[in-house]
Amino acid sequence: MRCRKMAAPPPAGTAGAWGGVRRRCQRLLYWVPVLFISSILCWSYYAYVTQLCLLTMTNIGEKVVCLVAYHIFFMLFVWSYWKTIFTLPMNPSKEFHLSYSDKESLEREPRGESQQEVLRRAAKDLPIYTRTMSGAIRYCDRCHLVKPDRCHHCSVCDKCILKMDHHCPWVNNCVGFSNYKFFLLFLAYSLLYCLFIAATDLQYFIKFWTNGLPDTQAKFHIMFLFFAAAMFSVSLSSLFGYHCWLVSKNKSTLEVFRAPIFRHRTDKNGFSLGFSKNLRQVFGDEKKYWLLPVFSSLGDGCSFPTCLVNQDPEQALTPTGLNSASKNENHLFPAKPLRDSQSHLLTDTPSWPETTAKAEKGKVGMSNPALTMENET
């Protein structure tokens, strides 16, 4: 019998080169939705400004008003869209990354309670309240860090994103703590942009449709502009309304599908502090910045004020020395934040009792749900 000659495996460098080419091609493909939106935006600018305002409108006053208002909406739309795309998602700070010795210990230990003991030691001084479904500390084995509350690993970005809402292909970016306000403003201004175009284009759309105006090149642009604006208005209004509801409840899209799990139970409203405080957590305290795509959100993204419904029975609801009005409050703070100035929400409302550093130190490993582990049943 004639022996078959086995093909030699490709050199290791060749496989690595092909992998790099594939990753670069994927990154380019991720920009296709952004290029599509940008091309639609450029065409709409030409169709509205040139074909509708400059060539079709005959009333000078109407033309000036429409052009000024249009450019205001256009500028705010492009500004917020740009900020949503190019604002880098925030990743957990170095305090949440395992040290070299902890990584070695974690790799040496078999899976199970021994690994959780290593993670408990690493997380003992971190302000984390949420757990996995089994009650374990949330750990990312790709980023090698203890996950902060509301942090999730994005499979597209291959990073842990603080307060991750979702990965949006239309902006080719993760929507999270660093750019969630920009994303909301992008939805709001794109909706206003489409509604404004549809409202001012409607009368000319009807005239062209009923042959009230001569059949020119502008007819196609004006008619298609109305259809596109009306279609995008419907989809954007539902998406914007949904995210407004999320802000009012202080939830992310991921938390709607899987509610946060605390030590004792799942609590879908665990981070909700009331409508006003929820709104300020995203938009900030200074109202003059609310409508501008500038970062003004409160906090550092690593820790959040928490409304814990079911406390550890051994943990006092309020520290001693507080007045009776404070004792009736159900809103409690999480563990002491990493930086004292990380959130105005933690300091400006006297009805939220903050435990002193001394009291927190005494509770480490005993009654603080952020520092203890519940055995899996």
N, C-alpha and C positions, 0 to 999 in steps of 0.2 A: 504493500500500500504506500501511496505517496503522501508524505507528511505535509500538512498545511503549515505555511509559514505564518506565525502570529504577527499581527501588525504591532509595531512599536508604539507605546503610549506617547501622546504629544508631550513636548517639553513643558515643565511646570510654568515657565515664563509665558508660554503661549496661552495656557488656560487663564492665567492672571490677566493677560492683556485683553483676551476676549471678554472676561468678566468686567474689566474697566470700561470697555466699549459699550457693553450692554447697559451698565449703570448710567453712562452718559446719555445714551439713547433714551432711557427711561426718564431721566431728568428733563430732556428736551420735550418728550411727549407730555409731561406734566404741565408744560406751559401752553399747550394747545387750547384749553378752555379760557385761559387768560387772554390769549391772542384773539380768540373768537369774540369775547366781550369787548376787547379794545377796538376791534374792527367794526363791530356794531356801533360802538360809541362814536367813532370817527365818521362813519357814514351818517349817523343821525345828526351830527353837528353840521355836516355839509347840507343834508336835506332840509333841516330846519332853518339854518341861518341863510343859506344861499337861495334854495329853491322856494321856501315858504315866505320868509321875511323879506328878503331883498327883491325877489322877482315876482312874487304873487300878491303880497299885501300892497294895497294902494294908499291906505290911510297912514300918514306919517306918524301921528301920535301912537296908533296901535303898533306900528313897526318898532318905534323906539322903546315902548314899554315892554314888548315881547322880547326884544333883543337884550335889554338890561336884565330882566327877570331870568331869562334863559341862561345867561352867562353866570349869574349868581348860583343857580342850581347846578349848572355844569361844573363850576369850580369846586363847590362843596362835594359833589359826587366824585370827581376825579381825585380830590385831596384825600377823602376818606378811603376810597378804593386803593390808592397808592399806599397809604399807611397800613391798611390791612394786609396787603401783599408783602411789603418789605419790612415790617416790624418783626424782628426775630422772636420766636416763642421763648419764653423764659423757662429755664431748667432749674431743678432743685439746687440750692446752694451747697457749698462744700460740707456743711454740718451734717447733711443727710447721706453723704457718701461714706462707705465703709473704709476704715483704715486698712493698711496693708496687713496688719496682724489679724484683724477681724475677717478679712477675705481668706487668709490662710486657714483660720479656724473653721470657717464655714465650709471650705473645701474638704477639710479633713474629717469633719463630723458626718456621720450618716444622716440621711434625711429623716426628719421627724422632730421630736421634742428637743433633741440635742442642738439641732440647727436653730430652733426657735429660741433656745437659751442664748445663743450667740447674738441673735437679732434683738432679743430683749435688752441685753447689755448695751448694744449699739444705740438703741432707741430710748434709753432710760431718761435722757435729758432733752428729748425732742418733743415738740408740741403736736403729737399725733393722736387722734381719737378714733379714726376709722380702722376697720379690720377687714380681713378676707371673709368669705362665706363660712369658713371653718373656724373663724376666730383668731387666725394667725396674724402676725404683723405683715403688712403689705411690703413686699420686697421685689425689686426688679433685678432679675439675674442677668440681664443684658447690660444695664447701666451700673450694676453693683451698688445700689443705694436703697435705703429705706424710703419708701414713697411717702411724701407729705400727703396730708388730707387733700382730696380732690385732684390729686396728680395721677396721670395715666401715661402709659407708654404708647406712643404712636408708631404703628408698624410702617407707615410711609416715611416719616422723618427718622425713624429708628432712634428716638430720644424720648425721655420722660418729659412731659409738658405740664407745667403748673396750671391747675384749674382748667384742664383740657375740656373743651366743649365738643369739638369734632374736627376732623381734617376736611377742609373745604377745597374741592378741586377747582372751583371757580376763582379762587385767589391763590391756589397752589401753596397753601400755607396751613399750619395748624391754627385754629381759633382757640385761644386760651386766655390766661390772665393778662398777658402783655398787650393783646390787640382785640379783646372782646368788645371794648367800647368802640373802637374803630369799625369793627364789623357791624355793630348795631347802627352806627351812623351811616355806614355804607348802604345798608338796607333801607334806612329812612330816606336818605337823599336820592337814592336810585328810584325809590317809589315816588317821591315828590317830582323828580325829573320826568318820569314817565307820565304821571298824572297831569303835569303842566303841559307837556307836549300834546297829550290826547285832548285836553280841554281847549287849547288854543288852535289846534289843527282840525277840530271837529267841523266847524262851519265850512271850511274849504274842502274838507273831505266830502261833505254832502253836496257842495256845489259841483265838484268834479264828477261825483257819482251821478248827479242828475243833469249833467251837461250844462250846468250854469256858467261854467268858465270854459275858455277855449282849450282844445286838446293839445297840450304842449308837453315838453319833457318833464315839467314839474308835476304833471298828473301822477305818474308812477311813484315818484318820491313821496308826495304828500299822502297818497292813498296807502302805500305800504308803511309809511311812518306812523300813521294812525293805528293800523293793525298791529304793528310791532309794539307800540307804546301801550295799547290796551291789553295785549296778551301778557306783556311783562308786568303790568300793573296788577293783574289778577294773581299771578304767582308770587310776586313780591309782597303783596298785602297779606297773604296767608303766612308767608315765612316771617315777615316782620311782626305780625301779631303773635305768632308762636314764641318768638324770642322776647317780646315784651312780657308775655306771661311767664317765661322762664326768669326774667329779671325780677318780676314782682314776687316770685316764690323763692328767689335765690337758689336756683337749680341750674345745672348744666344739662345739655342733651344726653350725655352719658348717664347722669344721675336720674333722669326720667326713666330710662330703660332698666337701670339697676340702681335702686335706692342705696344711699350710703349705709354701711353696716357699722354700728357702734358696738361697744363691748357687750351690751345686754340684748340688743335687738336692732332690727332694721328700722330706720326712722327716715321717711322720705322728706320730712320737713326739718331735719336736724340742723341745717345751716340757715334756716329762715329766721330773720330777726324782726319781721314786720315790713310793710311796703316801703316806708320812708327810708329805713336803714338799709334795706336791700338795694334800693335805688342808689343811695349814696355810696354803697360799696363798689358799684360799677362806675358811676359818673363822678364821684368825689363830693367834697363839701362846697366848693366854690362854683356857684351856678353859672358864672360867666364863662366857664370852660365846658359846660355840658354839651353845647351844640357845636363845638369845635373839635376837629380830630387831633387833639393833643392829649397826652396821657395824664389822667387825673384820678384814676382808680385808687381806692384806699388799700393799704396793706402791702405785703411783700410777696403774696402768692403762696407762701409756705405754711401759714397758719391762719385760721379764720375763727371769728367768734362763733360759738356753737350754742344752740338751744337743745340741751340734753333733757329729754323727758324722763327717762329712767336712770336715776343716779345709783351709784353703789350705796347700799344701805349703811355702810360704815362711814361714808363720806358725808360730812356735814353740808347741808344745803347752803348755809351762809356762814362766814367766819364770825367769830364772836365780836361783839362791839358794834354791829350794824344796827341801824334803826329798824323799827317794825315794818315800815313801808318797803324796805329792801327785802325783808324776809318773805314777802308775798310774791316776789318775782321768781319766775321759772327760768329766766335767761341767765346762764352762767358762762363764765369765760373758760376757754381751754387753758392748757398749761401756759406758763409765762412765755410770751413770744420771744423769738430769737433776738429781735431788736425792739427796744422799748417804744420806738417811734414808728413801728411798722403799721399801725392803723389808728386813725382818729376815732374809729368806732369803739375802740377799746378804752378811750379816756374821756370822751365828751359827754357821756350819759351817766349821771351818778346813780341811776337806778339799777345799773348792772354791777353787781358786787365783784370786785377783783380780789382774789386771794393774795395775800402778801407772799413775798418770796420765802419768808421763813416758814409759813404754813405749807407752801408747796413742797419745800424740802422735806418736811416731816412726813408728807404723804407718799413720797417716792417708794414705789414697789409695794404699797399696801392698799390704798383706797383710790388712787387716781386712775381712772379707766384708761388714760393715755399711757400709763407706765406698767400696767399689769396685763397678763395674758389669761384668756379663758380656755381651759382645756377642751379639746374637741370631744363631743359626745357621740 
